């Protein structure tokens, strides 16, 4: 399903698994190079059918329904990096929810300091608003950390050298008229509140493509945040 297109790139989306987790593929319309975002349960065949020249695999956070196909994709595309927020990397390796998740290890631990090792984490505000930027040919991406749903829960801002418009992949932080749960193991409602309060200061409007459900935009969801802050 084509969910976004401009002069430089387009975005395909397909939901997978019991939780209907959205997997995204972003294509450079000129070079056909692509980025793979949140490849969940049984997403591998769809991704392989659609990608031509993959540049990287990106995880917004570590929950199994967003990372299930990491291992299979790395078997096909060993040369491209897997990026995951540092604080969630333990979820990819340990199958901490006992779902049978195939183990994967990120090549790039987003936000990690030199010498830091993968270990179990709990959500806290130390990484709130942390920003980490990467470039993959014509694409630029920025991870912004909004912990609470998971310890490293992040949104990914994507831009392209030949386009002015930016878009956001919000994972399970922000949905259309809703927010991510904060009652899971390793989650924190208090930390989620801090992240939502911080998101109210996000000044740039752009399309938002969540981990579940339909798309929205930043300003529309900022209007709903006070409702959720009163109910967490």
C-alpha positions in Angstrom: 0.0 0.0 0.0 1.4 3.4 -1.1 0.9 5.7 1.9 3.1 8.7 0.9 4.8 10.0 -2.2 6.6 13.2 -3.3 9.0 14.1 -6.0 11.9 12.3 -4.4 10.7 9.3 -2.5 7.7 7.2 -1.7 6.6 5.1 1.3 4.9 1.6 1.2 3.2 0.1 4.2 1.8 -3.3 5.1 0.5 -4.5 8.5 1.7 -7.9 9.7 1.0 -10.3 12.5 -1.6 -10.7 15.3 -1.0 -7.1 16.3 -1.2 -5.7 12.7 2.1 -4.0 13.1 3.0 -1.6 10.2 6.1 -2.4 8.3 7.4 0.4 6.1 9.7 0.6 3.1 10.9 4.0 1.9 12.1 4.2 -1.7 14.3 6.7 -3.4 12.4 7.2 -6.7 15.5 7.9 -8.7 18.0 5.3 -7.4 15.5 2.7 -6.1 17.5 2.5 -2.9 15.4 1.8 0.2 15.1 1.8 4.0 13.2 -0.9 5.9 11.4 0.2 9.1 9.9 -2.1 11.7 9.8 -5.4 9.9 7.5 -7.5 12.1 6.1 -11.0 12.2 6.1 -12.6 8.7 7.1 -9.4 7.0 10.1 -10.9 5.3 8.4 -12.1 2.1 6.7 -8.7 1.5 9.9 -6.9 2.1 11.9 -9.1 -0.3 9.3 -8.7 -2.9 9.4 -4.9 -2.7 13.0 -3.8 -1.9 15.6 -3.5 -4.7 18.6 -1.9 -3.1 18.2 -1.8 0.7 20.4 0.6 2.6 19.5 -0.1 6.3 17.0 -1.8 8.6 15.6 0.6 11.3 13.8 -0.3 14.5 11.8 2.4 16.3 11.9 0.3 19.4 12.5 -3.2 20.6 9.2 -4.9 20.9 9.0 -8.3 19.1 6.1 -7.4 16.8 8.3 -4.6 15.3 11.6 -6.6 15.2 10.6 -10.2 14.4 12.0 -10.2 10.8 15.3 -8.6 11.7 17.2 -11.9 11.8 15.7 -13.1 8.5 16.5 -9.8 6.8 20.1 -9.9 8.0 20.5 -13.3 6.5 19.5 -11.9 3.1 21.2 -8.5 3.5 24.2 -9.1 5.7 26.0 -6.1 4.3 23.5 -3.5 5.5 23.3 -2.2 9.1 20.5 -2.9 11.6 19.8 0.2 13.8 17.9 0.0 17.1 17.8 2.3 20.1 20.5 1.2 22.5 18.2 0.8 25.6 16.0 -1.6 23.7 18.7 -3.8 22.1 18.4 -6.4 24.9 14.9 -7.1 23.7 16.2 -8.2 20.3 18.7 -10.6 21.8 17.0 -12.1 24.8 13.4 -12.8 23.7 12.4 -11.3 27.1 8.7 -11.7 26.4 9.0 -15.4 25.6 7.4 -15.2 22.2 10.0 -17.2 20.2 11.5 -14.1 18.7 14.5 -14.9 16.4 17.5 -13.3 18.0 19.2 -10.3 16.3 22.0 -8.0 17.2 22.0 -4.3 16.1 25.0 -3.2 14.1 24.4 0.4 15.3 23.2 0.9 18.9 21.5 4.3 18.5 22.4 6.6 21.4 25.0 4.3 23.0 28.2 5.8 24.4 31.6 4.3 23.7 32.1 1.1 25.6 28.5 0.7 26.7 27.2 -2.9 26.4 23.8 -4.4 25.7 22.0 -5.1 29.0 18.5 -5.0 30.4 17.1 -1.5 30.9 14.1 0.1 32.5 12.4 3.2 31.1 13.7 6.5 32.6 14.1 10.1 31.5 17.9 10.1 31.0 17.6 9.6 27.3 14.5 11.8 26.8 14.9 14.0 23.7 18.2 12.4 22.7 18.8 13.0 19.0 21.0 10.8 16.8 21.4 11.5 13.1 22.5 9.2 10.3 22.8 9.5 6.5 22.2 6.8 3.9 23.0 8.2 0.5 20.2 10.6 -0.3 18.3 9.9 2.9 18.9 11.5 6.3 17.3 10.1 9.4 17.1 11.3 13.0 16.1 9.2 16.0 14.5 11.2 18.7 14.0 9.3 22.0 10.7 9.4 23.8 10.9 6.7 26.4 8.0 5.2 28.3 6.5 2.7 26.0 9.9 1.0 26.1 13.2 2.2 27.6 14.5 3.4 24.1 11.2 4.2 22.4 11.9 6.6 19.5 10.5 8.3 16.6 12.4 8.5 13.3 12.4 11.7 11.2 13.2 11.1 7.6 14.2 13.6 4.9 15.7 13.4 1.4 18.3 15.7 -0.3 15.9 16.5 -3.1 12.7 17.1 -1.1 11.8 19.8 1.4 9.2 17.7 3.2 10.1 15.6 6.3 8.0 12.7 7.6 7.9 10.9 10.9 7.7 7.2 11.8 6.4 7.2 15.3 6.5 3.5 16.2 4.4 2.9 19.3 4.8 6.4 20.8 2.1 8.3 19.0 -0.8 6.8 17.0 -3.8 8.3 15.2 -5.8 9.9 18.1 -4.0 7.6 20.6 -0.7 6.9 22.3 1.4 3.8 23.1 0.8 1.7 26.2 3.0 2.2 29.2 2.0 -0.8 31.4 4.3 -3.4 29.9 7.4 -4.8 31.5 10.3 -2.3 31.2 7.7 0.5 30.5 6.9 3.4 32.7 3.7 5.6 32.8 5.6 8.4 34.6 8.3 8.4 32.0 5.6 8.3 29.2 4.0 11.5 30.7 7.4 13.3 30.5 7.8 12.2 26.9 4.3 13.4 26.0 4.9 16.7 27.7 8.1 17.1 25.8 6.4 16.2 22.5 4.1 19.2 23.0 7.1 21.3 22.3 7.7 19.7 18.9 7.4 22.8 16.6 7.4 21.3 13.1 4.3 19.8 11.5 4.8 16.7 9.3 3.0 13.5 8.4 3.2 10.8 11.0 3.2 7.1 10.2 2.6 5.0 13.3 3.5 1.4 14.2 -0.2 0.5 14.2 -3.2 2.0 12.4 -3.5 4.9 10.0 -1.4 8.0 9.5 -1.8 11.4 11.1 0.3 14.5 11.6 2.2 16.1 14.4 -0.1 19.1 15.1 -3.2 17.0 15.1 -1.8 14.6 17.7 -0.4 17.5 19.9 -4.0 18.6 20.3 -4.8 15.2 21.9 -1.9 14.9 24.3 -3.6 16.8 27.2 -6.4 14.3 27.1 -4.0 11.4 27.5 -1.9 13.1 30.1 -4.9 13.3 32.3 -5.6 9.6 31.9 -2.2 7.9 32.2 
